Structure formats: C-alpha cells, structure tokens
Amino acid sequence: MDIGVLKESAHQEKRVAVTPNVISKICKLGHNIMVERGLGEDANFIDSEYLDAGAVIADPSNIWSCDVILKINKPTTDELEKIKEN
C-alpha cells in the first residue's frame, strides 16, 4: 500500500502526522511511504531523517495519488479535489 504524508496547510500548524520513527515501523510492515519535502521542518525533523527511515521525498501531486493520505487537520476544499477517485 502507498501511504502519503503531506505538510499541513493550516496557518501556524507545526505538528506532523508521522515522525521518522513511525515511518520505519510502517515500512517494516511492507508499505511504501511518500512524504512532502520539508514535511517535518517546523517540528524539528529534517528530510534526511525521513529518508533514513525508509520514506521517499515526493512532489505533493504524487502524494495525492497514494492509497492513504495522512494529515493532522482535515483537508481543505481545494485539497479534497486532489484526492484520487476510489
């Protein structure tokens, strides 16, 4: 299963839906994880930590095509339009 994690679009939101530690656990279960570049910057996680944990840094347009999208806040109307059908 492809799992995507996007940066939060809410103003001043610093939390991330998944930390590098959790990424490594999900990858061990056989899932593919794509994260948006700079995902954890505001939460003091750098891209290399996500890469070392097994994630792939991807463009947001590719992440929206994942089977599962992880976010803290509910998607905006614009974001809902990007979710793939089914």
C-alpha positions, 0 to 999 in steps of 0.5 A: 500500500502507498501511504502519503504524508503531506505538510499541513496547510493550516496557518501556524500548524507545526505538528506532523502526522508521522515522525521518522520513527513511525515511518520505519515501523510502517515500512517494516510492515511492507508499505511504501511511504511518500512524504512532502519535502520539508514535511517535518521542518517546523517540528524539528525533523529534517528530510534526511531523517525521513529518508533514513527511515525508509520514506521517499521525498515526493512532489505533493501531486504524487502524494495525492495519488497514494492509497492513504493520505495522512494529515493532522487537520482535515483537508481543505476544499481545494485539497479534497479535489486532489484526492484520487477517485476510489 
